[in-house]
């Protein structure tokens, strides 16, 4: 964007200068004639242009969303790209800021990011969110979630923070400590019997280890490579988990395969398992912006969950692209109680706009069993 400035010049008479020195010449000031609308257009036309003169390249964009749990709303997302220690050869670190509000009085602020140290010798993945959501609770398990009469409205206040610090121990192989904190309050419960004796306020603090094998070319929008990650965390009572003590295991396996020009096939297998006595708010669940898109987030929850997604991503024209996906998922108390008839289908399509280099804004329309939703977000779902 062209800067607007004012300058004044009082030159000495030419005769007062030495013969070898020419009079100073100041170029005319370039005025911005685009106006307000023109500046906005220019802003969006250049958000994906490299800005080497900036230490941090940050931009904002807003858009609508809709889902059966949050209703109609508007979201504001921001993206920042930077290099650690100004090392242009290091992987590009990224930070995403997301703010959402809706007509159901839902509000959420979250920050997620990946910080890469020089030579990729260490990486920090982090996420922090605060949300207030009037929502529904169906109870625990597939059977309760399938019964639309077995639910209660309540208000959910959640604060969560998680981070993994991984050190490179071999080419493309990383390992390190993992930490998670979650604080949940359930209030204004319309039908207390649905909650039963479940605690309405829980604090969960856990730590453990993460191991990752990562050959992706770019983290924010991979075109090729594999990302395999397993995280084991423990939530003992002496960490302050007074009403519960449990552990969790999660794994994530994704592959990215270039096809024809502008096309990438992405596939993901995801699993989360808890053991011991996890609180209801820490049980694995389906739905949301990245897993089983289109399902009411948290409706299907149990001690274990798995899901699989295959997505075709196609660049169409300049900064525009489309995706289609299909998948399935399930929740269950343990492996002995997996039922094929309880597998939930999922499919959808979406639009992609290149907000920054290898970082997209996405609008996804997801469909599930008897429900659907529209998601406005940044970065790919996986």
N, C-alpha and C positions, 0 to 999 in steps of 0.2 A: 504494500500500500504506500503511495507516495506521501512523503512527509510534507507538511505545510509549514513554511517558515518565513521570517521577515529579516532582512539584513540591510545594513546601512554602510556606505563607503564614503570616505572623505580623502580622495587621492591627493598626493602632493603634485604640484605642477611638474610637468615633465622636465623642465629645465633644471629642477632641483635635484634630479637623480643623476648618478654617474652614467656615462655613455653606455656602459656594458650592461646596465640593468634596465629591463623593460618595465613599463607601468604594470601594476598588478591588475589582473582581469578576473572579476568574479562573475561566474555564469548567472544568467537570469534565474530567478526562483521559479520552480515548476509548480504550478498551482493544481490542486485536485479539482477537476471539473466533473467527476463522475456523479457526485451527489450521494445521498444516503442509500438509495436503492442500488446504485452502481457499486458502492463500496461493499454492500452485502454480497452482490454477485461476484465481485472480485475476490472476496474472502473465501467463498466456497469453491471458486475456480482454482485457488492456489493452496488449499489446505493440504493437498498431497504432494506439493512441490518441496524438494529438499531445501532446508534452510540452514546451511553450514555456518552462517553468521550467528546463530542462536545456540546457546548452551542447551536449552530445553525447548523443543518444538511442541507447543501446546495449542489445541483448538477445541472449540465447543460446537455442539449441534443439538437440536431438540426435535422431538417428534411424538406422535401419539402411540398409544398401545391399548389393548383390551384383553382381558381374560375373565373367566367366570368367577375367579376369586377377587380380583382387584377392580373389576369393571373398567369403564372408560377412564383413561388418564393421559397424562403427558409426561414425557421423560426428557431429561437433559443429560447428555453424556459428553464427557471430555476425554481427550486422549493426549498423552505426553510421550514423546520419544527423546531419548538422550543416550549419550555414551558415557560410561563410567570413566572418571579421571581423564575425560576428554580424549580417550583413546579411540580413534575412528576405526581401528581394526577390530575392536572388541564387538561382541554381539550387541545389537541395539536393545537397550533396556526400555521398558514401557510401563506406563501407569495409566489406569483408567478410573475416571470418576463418574459415578452414576447417581442421579437424583430422580426419583419418581414420586408423583402425587396423582391421586385419582379421585373420582366422584364418590367412591366408597369410604373416603377419608383415609385411604391407604397412603403411607409415606415411607420412603426408604432412601437412605444415603449409603453408598458403599464405595470403597476404594480397593482396587486390586492391582497387582503389578508383578513384574519380574525384574530384578536387578542383577545384572551380570557384571562381574568383576573382570578386569583386564585378563586376556588370554583364556577367559571362561574357566578360570581355576576355581571359582566359587560362584554360586548363584543363590539368590534369596527370592522365594516366592511368598507372597503375602496377600491377605485379604481381611478387610475390616468392614463391618456393616452395622447399621442401626435402623430398625424398622418398627413401625406401628401399623398393625393391620387388623381391621374387623374381619374375621374369617370364620370358618366352620371347622369343627372337629368331629370326626366319625368314630373315633376310638382306634383300637389297634387291630390290625389284621385285614385280610382281603374281604372276608365275609361282612364285617362291619362297614367297610368302605363301599361295598356294593349295594348296601341298603340305604337308599336316600332318606328314609325315615329315621335312620339311626344316626342323627347328627345334632349338634348344638352350635349356636352362634356364640362367639366369644371374641374378646380383644386380645391380640397377641403382641407383646412387646419383646423384641429380641435384640440383644447386642452380642455380636460374635467377632472373634479375632482368631486368625490362624496363620502360621508361618512355617515354612520349611527352609532350613539352611543346608545346602548341599555342597560338598567339596568333590572335585574331580579326583577319582582314585584310579581311573584308567580311561583310555579314549572313549568318549561318549557315555561313560559310566560315572554316576554321582551317588553320594551317600552322605547322610548327616542327620542332625536332630530335627525333631518336629514338635510343635507346640500348638495347643488349641484351647480357647476359652469361650464359653457360651453362658449367657445369662438370659433366662426366659421367664416372663411373667404372663400368666393367663388370668384375665379378669373379665367381669361382666358376663359370666357364663349363664346362658339362658336355661339350659337343662343340666344341672349339676350331676345328675345320675349318669350321664354319658362319661364324664370324667371319673366318676366313682371315687376311689381312694387315691387316684393319681395326684402327686403333688402339683400345685398350680404355680409354684415358684421353684426354679431349679438353677443351680450354678454347677457347671461342669468344667473342670480344669484337667487337661491331660497332656502327656508328653510321650515321646517315643522316637522312632527312627523312620526315615524315608530312604528308599533306594530307587534310583531312576536310571533308565537307559534311554538316551535321547539322541537321535540322529536327524531331527527335523532341520530343514534349511533355515526356516524362520519360525519363531515360536508363535507370533500373533496370527499368521496366516500361512500354514505349511503347504507347500506344493509337493513335497516328497519327504520320505523318512519314516521313522518309527518312534513312538513315545510310549514307553512302558514304565509304570510307576506303581510301587506298593508302599503303603504307609501303615505302620503298626503303632497304635497309641494305647496308653494305659491311663485309666482314671481312678486311682486308688482313693480310699476314703480320707487318708491323711493329707490329700491335696485340697481338702475342703469340700469334697463331694459327700456331704454328710448323709444324705438320704439314699445314696446309691454308690456302688462301686462296680466298674465294668471295664471292658477293653474293646477296642474296635480294630478291624482290619479292612482296608480298602485297597482295591487294585484298579488300574486303568491301563488299558492297552489300545492304542490307536495306530493306524497305518494310513499313509497318504501316498497315492499312486497316480502319477501324471498319465493321462490318456491321450487324447488328441489335443489340438491347439486350444489352449485356454481352459481345458477341462482337468479336474482333479477328482478322483474317487477317494473319499475319506470313510473309514470304518472304525468303529469304536466298540469295545466290550468293557463294561463298567460293573463293578461289584462292591457292595458295602456289607459288612457283617459285624454284629455286636454280640458280646458274650457277657454273662453275668446279669446284672440288674440295671440296664440303661434306662434313664428317664425317657418319657415319651417324646420330648423335644429333641433328643439326640438319636432317636431311632432312624435308620435309613428310610427315605421316602422317595417317591417319584414325582415328576412335574417340576415346573419352573423354567428358567431361561436356557438351560443347557441339557437337561435330562428329560426325555419324554415330553417334549414341548407340546403344549395344548392341554395337558392334564392339570387339574386343580392341584397346586403345589401342597403336598402334605396330606392329601386325601388318602392315598394308599401308603401306609407306613407299617413297618413291622421290624423285627430284629435283624432281618436280612433283606437285601434287594439286589437284583441284577437287571441289566438292560443292555441291549445291543442296538446300534444304529448304523445304517449305511447311507451315505449322503453323496450325491453328485453335485459338484460345484462347477459352474460354467461361466466364464467371462464372456459377455455378449458384445459390448460396444464401449470402448474407452474405459471409463471408470465404473461401468454398470455390469452387474452379473446376476445370475439366478441360481437357486439351488432347489433340489427336490430330495426328500429323504423318506426312508421307511425304517421301522424298527419295532421292537417289542420289549416288554419288561414285566417284572413280577416282584411281589413281596411275599415273604414267608417267614415263619418262626424259626425253622431249622431245615436242613437239607432233607430230612425224612418226610417233611410235609410240603414238598414242592408238588404242585398240581398243574398239569398241562392246561386244563380247562380254565385256570385262573390267569393265564398269560394275557397281558393287555397289549393290544395293537397300537401302533402310533405311525402317523405319516404326515407329511406336510410339504409346503413349498415356501420359498422366501426370495426376497430381493436383496442384493448387495450393492453398496455404493462405496467406492474406495475413498475413505475419509483421509487417510494418510498412506504413505508407502507401506504396503503389506499390512494394512490395518483397516478393516471394513466396518461400516455401520450396517446393521442388518435389521430387516423387518421380516419376521417369520409368522406364518399362519400354520398352527399345528392342530391336528385332529386326533382324538382318542375315542374311547368307548363312551359315547353319549355326551361328549363335551369337546370344546375347542377354545382356542385363544390366539391372540395376536401379540407378538412380542417385539418391542423396539429395544435394541441393545447394541453394544459395540463388541468387536472381535467375534470370531467364529464360536459356535457352541462347543467345539472341541478341536 
